[in-house]
Structure formats: structure tokens, C-alpha cells
Amino acid sequence: METLDTYLQARYLPAPQFAAACGVSPRSLAGLLEDGLVPRPAYVVTGNGVLVSAAFGEMPAEAATPGEYHHPRHAAWVALALRLRETAVADEARAGIEQRFRSRFASALSVLDRNLHRLADSFDDAGHPIREGLDQRSGTAWTHFINGVYGVCVADPSNEAAIARKEILQEALGGIVANGALAHFIRDAAPRARQLVEQYSAATMPFSPPEYPHSSRRRLVDDLRAQLAMPAPRTRHERRRMG
């Protein structure tokens, strides 16, 4: 079974390596974080053996290597922050990044409302925005984003559309589970249910070992696959053998 340290080392970059991948010094990266211009680390492992997950909070670190761990795809946001800092002070740059994120997130939700899952609190039947609901969704998304939450749970947190897609897939599947309609969904729309599960599987992270039992990956991928009698995807080794 994969350990926490193996999970972190395979999928995340400690702060010095992340800074190097972004082409900045660790000091510059720390400054961008302090000014709230880039997402915070997805994980922090403290020297006294505590894992701090941006999504799940504190839990035992299982002898993982101490450090701040960033999702590699967050490099896109570092590049954006650096461009904006060339022409604006920190507060103006942060406001610009937030406005950009919220606007693009809302645009992505509009597409998802039409093509994936109805968002009745944010768009009417004609697809026109409901400002209060849309502002609430985009504001909550911004808070999660800048706090590093999407670095924990989104497979590709480099752009607003991918983040929004993961969130709405989770909402669609979560509604099926929460409202007790799963048996009806299996009977009348099993292909659609299976499609949503696989799309969500691709959009979300595997989650670290201590987080997995509490994660959407367990509830909405592995548990639903079992209830829908879906075979687990073949491993690369199994695909090679069949080929």
C-alpha cells in the first residue's frame, strides 16, 4: 500500500523544487504566497509529525518528509502572478487575479450548466445568470482556490474550467448519493451514472492514504463503481499483457 511520503513525493513538489520549476527563487515564491497571489501549498508536513491538508486539516504525518508541498500544475498561477506584479502593486495584482478567476469560473459554470448538470441556483431555464447564486459559487471557489484546497483534490488545478468541471461532477454525483436516488439512477440511467463516475475519476486526485477514507474519491468513485458493478480500470501492466 502506498505510504503518505510516497504519495507526496510522486505527485507534489516541495517548495524549493516548486520554486525552481516556476523559475523563481524560494524567497520570491514565499513573497507571492504572503501577498495572496498564488494558491497556498496543498500539504504541509511539520517537523513534529503533523500533516496539514488544505482540504482536510491536521492528521498524523506517518513519517513523511517535512516540507511544504505544491501541486505542480499550480506553476501556471505563479506565472500569472509574476506577469501581473510587473505592472501592479500586490493589492492590485491580487484583486486582478481574483476578478479573473471568478469571471472565468463563472463562464465555465455556464457551459457546465448547459452540458453537464443543471445549476438552478445560478442560471435560469434560459441559461441567464442568477447573480446572487453565481457570485456565491465563484466567491467560495476563489476562497478554496487561494487556500490550496484544489491542489489537494483537483487533478489539473491549472485553470478555472478544469476546477469547475471537477466541482460540478462532484455535485452531480453527490446529489445522487445524498438524496437516496441511487437505486432509481441505476435502474433507469446506469450508462449515464457510469459515465459520470469515470469522468469524475479522471478529474479528481487519488488523495493521500490518511485522507482517502474521508474523500470523494472513495465515496463517488470506488464505492459507486462497486454499487454500479463497474470493473476497476485495468492497470498499465494488465493492458500490456492483453495487448
Number of C-alpha atoms within 10 A of each C-alpha: 5 8 14 21 17 14 15 20 13 9 15 21 21 20 20 18 17 23 21 13 13 18 14 17 16 16 11 13 22 16 14 20 17 12 14 20 26 27 25 26 27 23 27 23 24 16 13 10 15 18 26 19 21 21 18 15 12 14 14 15 21 15 15 20 19 18 17 20 25 27 27 20 16 23 20 14 18 20 14 14 20 17 12 17 16 10 10 12 11 19 13 13 22 20 13 16 20 20 15 13 20 21 16 17 24 23 18 17 28 20 15 18 19 14 9 15 16 18 22 13 14 21 19 13 11 7 15 10 20 14 12 10 15 22 16 13 18 22 18 12 22 21 13 17 21 18 19 24 22 29 31 25 24 23 22 21 28 18 15 22 20 17 23 25 23 23 19 19 22 23 14 19 21 14 13 17 16 9 8 10 11 20 14 11 16 16 10 11 12 16 13 11 20 18 11 19 24 15 16 25 20 15 22 25 20 21 21 20 17 16 19 13 12 12 19 22 22 16 16 22 26 17 14 19 18 11 12 19 12 15 9 10 9 10 8 8 9 10 10 9 7 7 6
